[in-house]
Amino acid sequence: MEGQILNKMEENNNILADYGNYLLSVKGYSKNTIRSYQNDLKLFFNYILIRFGEKKKEELFDNKALSLISPTLLSKVKLVDIYAFLSYCTSELHNGDTTRKRRTAAIRSFYHFEIVVMQEKLEDPTQNLEIPKAKKRDPIYLTLDEALSLLNAVDGQNKERDLAIITLFLNCGLRLSELTNLRVEDIQDETLHIVGKGNKERNIMMNDACIDALNNYLPIRKQQIKKIEAKASNKKDGHITEETHLFLSNRGKGISNRMVEAMVNKYIKKAGLDSEKFTVHKLRHTAATLMYKYGNIDIRTLQKVLGHENVSTTEIYTHIEDDDVRNAVYKNPLSDYFKNHVHS
């Protein structure tokens, strides 16, 4: 149902376009986050229109339906209506805690935009809205041996490129979009310049593995660019555009998120690992876990490397201390007291 609703919507409607501009220019949110918030609101608007009898359930949520979202309608929304929507997301759409938490944030942010920025005279139904609590789960990550198996599985025509990509994931903890958006100019001596969420920038020092992997790939990339330029120059109207993306597809364009996901999935299977369990994002978890466990770095340093806004996000990686704590307790010389001292 959700997909049917969203696929029929256009992105050029005023109310959501203005809201998107606000999130981009003031909040500094990424395009992916803005798109997610807009989609959350489309779903919420559709639910409210049906709940208030403004449209029938079977009718598509299109621009005509969107025009019904007025300050008058928004002023009718009460806190109980929002909770009913979140309940619908749980029972009908089977949304998890994280998704419902994001939808709640989108609704709160939208009402703030309408009241403060657009200066609409509305009562804010989100004033006492509680954010759903997401259960904290230990991150899924590869062990050191599994990470080595993945690296050793890389081969084929694009071996140098693919190995460089996976090496950066496993050593620098990059997000998928951060990697695909990398430019050649972002390599600055032994430092990698990253543009993360909300266009926040950070620099990461590369270790020897990253430097070696890129040194092996860059000459291959240069040859690929030359072949493409030569092919274009042979055409009468050949147009050569310099591609600045660091990692290129076989067609010489910046590699897409989907291509990277497919490539990583292929090597995970080839390494004999569970492709359902391990994804591209799990490589980021792996990098963070290995850095924290073997690098003897503090949580604040890891936060800076990963580009987390809040240290609470980074704290999920402290789970790796559990084994060490357990071992320390069991190695306590008093742990065998009741085995060695039997009381009558």
C-alpha angles and dihedrals in degrees: 000000000000093000092049091053096048098041090061094053126095121218096222098078115126104232094052095035091055090046090050091051089053093051091048101044102033106024095034093223120168121253090250092054092047091050090050092050092048091050090048089054093048088056092046093048091050091051093049093049090053093044092052093044095246092127139011121256094241094053117100120249101238137147090286090057091044090058087066090066098098134152087258092057093042090053089059092059112104131189090259090058091055091049089049089054092050089049088052090051089054101042102033105026094032091225116179127230094269094052093047089048090054092047090052091050090050092053093047092047092049094053090048088053093049095046102036104027102029090032093222114169098241135141108240108237090185094064092101096025112135119217111236111250114241115215112244111241128187110250118254111236143160120259117237091261092048091050090052090049090053093051091048091052094064114108142124136079095326097039097131093048095044093046091051091050095050091043091056091047093051097042105034102031094229124179115239094250091047091057098045090048094053116123128203089247089060088075103089110176103291094345131091117211111216130193105202138176115333089014089286111160129217137165124228124197109230121223125221093272092057093045093048092047092052092045088055094047103042096068089051090050091050091053090049091053091050092052092050092048091049092050092049094047090055090062119085094233096025111159119200119203119182110238111215099182112114097221117048135194121231087268091059096251128121109284113252129232090247092053092052091048091051092046094050091046090054094054093043089058092044090053089055093248129137108268091193091057101038121056136160091275090053087063087062089051089049093053092049093048095047092047092050096043101042103019098061091222125152124245094254092056091049089050090056093048093050095042095235115167093209126039089220088073091054094048092078087080093063087081088091089073090069094083092048092048091048092050091048091053093048092048092056105120089229093059092093095048097114092045093054100035116054114189119210 
